[in-house]
Structures are given as C-alpha cells and as structure tokens.
Amino acid sequence: MVRKYKGFIQLLVLFAIIMYIVLGIATPIVNRRLSPSGAFRKFVCRPIPKSVMEIKMDRLIRWRGWHRYVFHFKTNEADLSHILNSWPFQEIRYLKYSPEYGGLEIESLQNTPWESFGWTLYNIRSGEAEPEWFNLEQWDSPKVYLYIVRDVYRLRLLVYNKKLGEAYFIDYRSPD
C-alpha cells in the first residue's frame, strides 16, 4: 500500500518544500514594513505637511485585506487643511471612545434610522492593547472628520485637538 502512494507522498513533500521557500521569500516583500512617515504618506497625506511632527503609528494587518492603522502626530491648524483636502472628509459632531472594551462610536453620515454607529478599534477583551500614546478618551471636544469608502467597508477618521496641536488619523478596513 505504501508503494502505491509513494509517488504521491514524494510530490506532496516536494510541494511543501517549494511552498516553504516561496512563502519565505514572498512574505517579507508582501508584508513590507513601512516606517511611520512612509505609512503616513501612503494612508494619510502626501507630501507630509511641514508642521506634522512626532508621527507615531500602530498597525494591525490581517488576511483578506483587513487592516487598522492608527496615527498620532503633532500638527497646526493651517496644515490640517492639507490633510482634510487629501480625502473627501465630512465634519461630524459626535465621537466617543470607550477604553473598557476598545470601542469607537461616531455619528453616522448616512440617512439611516440610527444616529451613530460603532466598531471595535482595539479588541481589549481578547488581550489586544492600545499603544501607550493612545489617549483619545481624554480629549475634550475635538474636531472630528469622517470619510467612508462605500464600495468596501473602509473608513478614515481624523480627530484634531486644537489646544494640544495634536491629531489622530485612523484608517480602518474590513473585508466584509
């Protein structure tokens, strides 16, 4: 019986070795690690405005295109307009971050029966942690701008605190 399947087993082992090599070479290329400034240029705004400093980034990339990029940076109000003009943002009035479970609730832009919607930004219950610099829940009355890409479940959120001269930019995409 072993002789009957010997060729098949050899082919299977050869395939596994080839896939191991191909994935070992392709994975670093596909999962290229962008620096915070490189990712800022790709996801937020190109070129980076002059006042943007101290870019901090947190990312989570999963299969099928799902990702979450969270940027925190210092900027002034004049350069904020460059970022706002990079995507068709709309100002919204409501934002609430709940650090207990990592949920973000924002005002809905659509003509829907509900006034707000939310999603899990950091899955605290499953052990995922916010970065040390993430303190959005402490901001009082920030300016909030939202852009939703309708073809896919993707949203971009820009939150600006004029008093601190700081901003968050969140790029969230789900395969659903």
C-alpha positions, 0 to 999 in steps of 0.5 A: 500500500505504501508503494502505491502512494509513494509517488504521491507522498514524494510530490506532496513533500516536494510541494511543501518544500517549494511552498516553504521557500516561496512563502519565505521569500514572498512574505517579507516583500508582501508584508513590507514594513513601512516606517511611520512617515512612509505609512503616513504618506501612503494612508494619510497625506502626501507630501507630509505637511511641514508642521506634522511632527512626532508621527507615531503609528500602530498597525494591525494587518490581517488576511483578506485585506483587513487592516487598522492603522492608527496615527498620532502626530503633532500638527497646526491648524493651517496644515490640517487643511492639507490633510482634510483636502487629501480625502473627501472628509465630512465634519461630524459632531459626535465621537466617543471612545470607550477604553473598557472594551476598545470601542469607537462610536461616531455619528453616522453620515448616512440617512439611516434610522440610527444616529451613530454607529460603532466598531471595535478599534482595539479588541481589549477583551481578547488581550489586544492593547492600545499603544501607550500614546493612545489617549483619545478618551481624554480629549475634550471636544475635538474636531472630528472628520469622517470619510467612508469608502462605500464600495468596501467597508473602509473608513478614515477618521481624523480627530484634531485637538486644537489646544494640544496641536495634536491629531489622530488619523485612523484608517480602518478596513474590513473585508466584509 
